[in-house]
Amino acid sequence: MPRFFIDSADMPTDGYCLRDRIHILGEDASHISRSLRMKAGESLVLCDCCGRDYYTVIESISGGEVIARVEEVQSSRGEPPYRVTVYQGLLKGDKMDTVVQKSVELGAELIIPVRCKNSVAKLDDEAAKKKIPRWQKIASEAAKQCGRGKLPRVGMPLSFDEMKGEMKSCDVTFACYEAEKQHSVKQLLKRDFGSISFFIGPEGGLSPEECECLASSCIPLVTLGTRILRAETAAATVLSMLAYEKEL
C-alpha cells in the first residue's frame, strides 16, 4: 500500500477531536495522481512523522489536491524501541547514498556525515547545502519503502571534534575500529539504553591521532569481528546487530 509522510500540522487532529479527512497537496498529490495513477476508492497510508499511521481511502482527486478519508489510526510498527544516530566519516562517490538508504531501512533516526583526517571526499558547507537535500530525499524514500513511522533526518556535516562532543549525549556511544582486538560491539549492545550513537570512519580509516582523541574522550573503540568491512558496509552491520539484539 503506498505510504506518504504528511506534516503533522496537516494531519486530522483538532484539539482532542479526530477529523475524518486529510487534504494532500503539492508534490505528494502530484505523485499520487500522476505517477501512481491512483483513483478514488483506493487505499493510502499517511504517517504524521510522530509514529502514527493513518489508513485512508481516497475520496477525490481534483485540481492538484487529494482528499483521503481516515478509516483507522494505528501506532507505526516500523520504529525501533530506541533512538540511534549514525556518525559516518565522509565517503566518496555514491557510497554516502548507500549508507543513508540502508541506515534508514535498519532503524537510524539521524545520520550525520563527519569530516575526518583520512576522508577522501571533501565537503565544505557550500557543497553540503547541495548534498544534504539529495541525501534527505534518499532518506525519505527509504522511510516510505520500509514502513518507518518517523522521517529520519540527515544532518549537516560535522568536524571530528564537533562529532566527538555531540555523540556523547546518548546513553551508549562507541566508535568502530578495525584494529581493535579486545572490545566487541556485542558487549555494548547488551546494555539497557534509550539512545545510542556510533561512529564509522571513512575509507582511509581512523588516524592514530583520532583514535587517541576518542580514547581521551571516553568513547570506546570496538571491533565488529575478524573481517575488515568496507566503510559503506559497517553502519548497516552495526544496525543489523542492534535490531537482532533489541527487536527480533
C-alpha positions in Angstrom: 0.0 0.0 0.0 1.5 3.4 -0.9 2.8 5.4 2.0 3.4 9.1 2.4 4.7 11.3 5.2 2.5 14.3 5.9 3.4 17.3 8.1 1.8 16.8 11.5 0.1 20.2 11.1 -1.8 18.8 8.2 -3.0 15.7 10.0 -6.6 15.4 11.1 -6.4 16.4 14.7 -8.4 19.3 16.1 -7.7 19.6 19.8 -8.8 16.2 21.2 -11.2 15.5 18.3 -10.2 13.5 15.2 -11.4 14.9 11.9 -12.0 12.2 9.3 -10.4 13.7 6.2 -6.9 14.7 5.2 -6.1 17.1 2.3 -2.9 16.2 0.4 -1.3 18.9 -1.7 1.9 19.7 -3.6 4.4 17.0 -4.7 2.7 14.2 -2.9 -0.7 14.9 -4.5 1.0 15.0 -7.9 2.8 11.7 -7.2 -0.5 10.1 -6.2 -2.5 11.3 -9.2 0.1 11.3 -12.0 2.9 8.9 -11.1 0.9 6.2 -9.3 -2.3 7.0 -11.2 -4.4 6.3 -8.2 -8.2 6.7 -8.2 -11.0 7.4 -5.8 -11.6 4.3 -3.7 -8.0 3.2 -3.5 -6.1 3.0 -0.2 -3.2 5.0 1.2 -1.2 5.0 4.4 -0.4 8.5 5.7 2.1 9.0 8.5 2.3 12.0 10.7 6.1 11.7 11.3 5.3 11.2 15.0 4.8 7.4 14.9 1.1 7.2 13.9 -0.2 5.7 10.7 -3.5 6.8 9.2 -5.1 4.2 7.0 -7.2 6.1 4.5 -9.3 5.7 1.3 -9.1 8.3 -1.4 -12.4 10.2 -1.8 -11.4 12.5 -4.6 -8.5 13.8 -6.8 -9.0 17.2 -8.3 -7.0 20.3 -9.1 -3.8 19.2 -7.5 -5.5 18.1 -4.3 -6.2 14.6 -3.0 -8.8 14.2 -0.2 -8.4 11.0 1.8 -10.9 9.7 4.4 -9.5 8.2 7.5 -10.6 4.7 8.2 -8.2 3.7 11.1 -5.3 5.1 13.1 -2.6 2.9 14.5 0.8 3.2 16.1 3.6 2.7 13.5 5.2 -0.7 13.6 8.3 0.3 11.8 10.0 2.3 14.6 12.6 0.6 16.9 12.3 0.9 20.7 15.4 3.1 20.8 16.9 6.2 19.1 20.0 5.7 17.1 22.4 8.2 15.5 24.9 7.2 12.9 28.0 9.3 12.5 29.6 8.4 9.2 33.0 9.6 8.1 32.5 11.2 4.7 32.8 8.8 1.8 33.4 9.4 -1.9 31.1 8.8 -4.8 27.7 7.4 -4.2 28.8 5.4 -1.1 27.1 8.0 1.2 23.9 7.4 -0.7 24.1 3.7 0.3 24.9 4.5 3.9 21.9 6.8 4.2 19.5 4.5 2.5 20.5 1.3 4.4 20.7 3.2 7.8 17.2 4.4 7.4 15.9 0.9 6.4 17.6 -0.5 9.5 16.2 2.0 12.0 18.5 5.0 12.3 16.9 8.2 13.3 19.7 10.6 12.4 22.7 10.2 10.0 25.5 12.8 10.3 28.4 13.0 7.9 31.8 13.6 9.6 34.9 15.3 8.2 37.9 13.1 9.1 41.6 13.4 8.5 41.6 10.4 6.1 38.4 11.3 4.3 38.9 11.1 0.5 35.8 13.1 0.0 35.9 16.8 0.9 32.7 18.7 1.6 32.6 22.3 2.6 29.5 24.0 3.9 28.5 25.3 0.5 28.8 21.9 -1.2 27.0 20.4 1.8 24.0 22.6 1.2 23.6 20.9 -2.2 24.3 17.4 -1.0 22.1 17.4 2.1 18.7 17.8 0.2 19.7 14.8 -2.0 20.6 12.6 1.0 17.4 13.7 2.7 15.3 12.7 -0.3 17.0 9.3 -0.3 16.2 9.0 3.4 12.6 9.9 2.8 12.2 7.4 0.0 13.8 4.7 2.1 11.5 5.5 5.1 8.4 5.2 2.9 9.6 1.9 1.4 10.4 0.2 4.7 7.4 1.5 6.7 9.0 3.8 9.1 6.8 5.8 11.5 9.1 8.8 11.7 11.1 10.6 9.0 14.8 10.2 9.7 17.0 13.2 9.2 20.4 13.7 7.6 22.3 16.4 9.4 24.9 18.9 8.2 28.5 17.6 8.2 30.5 18.0 11.4 34.2 18.2 12.1 35.7 15.3 14.1 35.9 17.4 17.2 32.3 18.5 16.9 31.2 14.9 16.5 33.2 13.8 19.5 31.4 16.3 21.7 27.9 15.8 20.3 27.7 12.0 20.2 28.3 11.6 24.0 24.8 12.9 24.7 23.4 9.4 24.0 23.1 6.6 26.7 25.6 4.4 24.8 28.2 5.5 22.4 31.2 3.9 20.6 33.4 4.1 17.5 34.1 1.1 15.3 37.8 0.4 14.6 39.3 -2.4 12.5 42.5 -2.6 14.6 40.7 -3.1 17.9 41.0 -6.7 19.1 39.8 -6.8 22.6 36.4 -4.9 23.0 33.5 -6.2 21.0 30.4 -4.2 20.0 28.4 -7.2 21.2 29.2 -6.3 24.8 27.8 -2.8 24.5 24.6 -3.7 22.7 23.6 -5.9 25.7 23.2 -2.9 27.9 19.8 -1.2 28.5 19.5 2.1 26.7 17.0 4.5 25.2 19.5 6.2 22.8 22.7 5.0 21.1 25.2 6.6 18.8 28.2 5.2 16.9 30.9 6.4 14.6 32.2 4.7 11.4 35.4 6.0 9.8 36.0 6.9 6.2 37.6 4.7 3.5 41.1 5.6 4.8 40.2 4.6 8.4 40.9 6.4 11.6 44.2 8.2 12.1 46.3 7.5 15.3 45.5 11.0 16.5 41.8 10.4 16.1 42.0 7.1 18.0 43.7 8.8 20.8 41.2 11.7 20.8 38.3 9.2 21.1 40.0 7.3 23.9 40.7 10.5 25.8 37.0 11.4 25.5 35.9 8.1 26.9 34.4 6.9 23.6 35.3 3.3 23.4 36.8 1.7 20.3 35.1 -1.6 19.4 35.6 -4.4 16.8 32.9 -5.7 14.5 34.6 -9.1 14.1 37.6 -10.7 12.4 36.9 -9.4 8.9 37.6 -5.8 7.8 34.5 -4.3 6.4 34.1 -1.6 3.8 33.3 1.8 5.2 29.8 1.7 3.5 29.1 -1.7 5.0 29.9 -1.1 8.6 26.9 1.0 9.7 24.4 -1.4 8.3 26.3 -4.2 10.1 26.0 -2.4 13.4 22.3 -1.6 12.9 21.6 -5.2 12.0 23.3 -6.4 15.2 21.3 -3.8 17.1 18.0 -4.9 15.6 18.8 -8.5 16.4 19.7 -7.8 20.0 16.8 -5.4 20.8 14.0 -6.1 18.4 13.9 -9.6 16.9 
